[in-house]
Amino acid sequence: MSTDEYTNLSEIRQHVLDIAKAQRMAEFFATLSDPNRWRILSALATGELRVRDLADVVDMSESAVSHQLRILRTMRLVRYRKDGRNVFYGLKDDHIFNLYRDISEHLDESDDD
C-alpha cells in the first residue's frame, strides 16, 4: 500500500461512526421495520391526527395504533399535543418528514437509474 492509500484510509476512519452511534442508528431503523408503523407515519406526513382518526385511516384498532405510537414516540419519530380533551399526533420534525419522503421516493425509482 502506498503512503497516499494509508492517508486516505486514515481520513475515512475519521468519518466512520463510533459503535455507540451505530447502535442507536440500528435501533432507530429496527423501529421502522414494522409496516404498520410506516403506514402510521405516512398518514401523519399529511398532518396531525387524533388516535381515533389515525386508527380509521390505517384500518387498525385504536389500542393497536396507541401501542405503535408509544414506540414511535420513544424513538422520537412522532410528537403529540393536547388541545382540550383531544390529543393530536404528528411527525416529530422535518427530519422525520424528509426521511419518510426520501425513502418513499427512493423506492418508487426505477432500477434503471
C-alpha positions, 0 to 999 in steps of 0.5 A: 500500500502506498503512503497516499492509500494509508492517508486516505484510509486514515481520513475515512476512519475519521468519518466512520461512526463510533459503535455507540452511534451505530447502535442507536442508528440500528435501533432507530431503523429496527423501529421502522421495520414494522409496516404498520408503523410506516403506514402510521407515519405516512398518514401523519406526513399529511398532518396531525391526527387524533388516535381515533382518526389515525386508527380509521385511516390505517384500518387498525384498532385504536389500542393497536395504533396507541401501542405503535405510537408509544414506540414511535414516540420513544424513538422520537419519530412522532410528537403529540399535543393536547388541545382540550380533551383531544390529543393530536399526533404528528411527525416529530420534525422535518427530519422525520418528514424528509426521511419518510419522503426520501425513502418513499421516493427512493423506492418508487425509482426505477432500477434503471437509474 
